[in-house]
Amino acid sequence: MNFYEYKDHIIYPTPRIDIDSGYWKIQLTIRYKNNIKLFKRDAMFGTRGEAVFHCISYGKTLIDEGIDFETKEI
């Protein structure tokens, strides 16, 4: 599994393919110390590589904005 370290967090991009459309959607988990949280977005991309890039970019944005690990999945 590929991962990306950013500001003491670890981003795990796990894009998923939409079977109906054939496009890839953003899905990632972010880990910080003993906390792990799943994030999803419906943005669609033509390739898995594009989706991975945007997973990492979205993860960095979430980290910069501050993640609330107390709430459930976003």
C-alpha positions in Angstrom: 0.0 0.0 0.0 1.3 3.4 -0.9 1.2 6.3 1.6 2.3 9.9 1.9 3.6 11.5 5.1 2.6 15.1 5.7 3.0 17.1 8.9 3.3 14.1 11.2 0.2 12.5 9.6 0.1 9.6 7.1 -2.3 9.8 4.2 -3.3 6.5 2.6 -5.0 7.1 -0.8 -7.5 4.3 -1.6 -9.5 5.6 -4.6 -12.5 3.6 -5.6 -14.0 3.0 -9.0 -17.6 3.8 -9.7 -18.9 0.7 -11.5 -21.7 2.5 -13.3 -19.6 5.3 -14.7 -16.1 3.8 -14.8 -14.7 6.9 -13.1 -12.5 6.9 -10.0 -13.7 8.7 -6.8 -11.6 10.0 -3.9 -11.3 7.8 -0.8 -8.5 8.0 1.7 -7.6 7.5 5.3 -5.5 9.7 7.5 -3.6 8.5 10.5 -2.2 10.6 13.3 -0.7 8.8 16.2 -3.4 6.3 17.3 -6.2 8.0 15.4 -7.4 6.9 11.9 -10.2 8.4 9.9 -11.8 7.7 6.5 -12.7 10.4 4.1 -14.6 10.3 0.8 -15.6 12.7 -2.0 -17.7 12.2 -5.1 -15.3 14.1 -7.4 -14.6 11.8 -10.4 -11.4 11.2 -12.3 -10.7 9.3 -15.5 -7.7 7.4 -14.2 -6.6 5.8 -10.9 -3.4 7.9 -11.0 -5.4 11.2 -11.1 -7.6 10.0 -8.2 -4.5 9.1 -6.1 -3.0 12.6 -6.8 -6.3 14.2 -5.7 -6.6 12.0 -2.6 -3.2 13.2 -1.4 -4.1 16.8 -2.2 -7.4 16.6 -0.4 -5.7 14.9 2.5 -3.2 17.7 2.8 -6.0 20.2 2.8 -7.8 18.4 5.5 -4.7 18.3 7.6 -4.0 22.0 7.1 -7.6 22.8 8.1 -7.3 20.6 11.2 -9.0 17.2 11.5 -11.5 16.4 14.1 -10.8 12.7 14.9 -13.7 12.6 17.4 -16.5 12.6 14.8 -17.2 9.6 12.5 -16.3 9.3 8.9 -16.6 12.4 6.6 
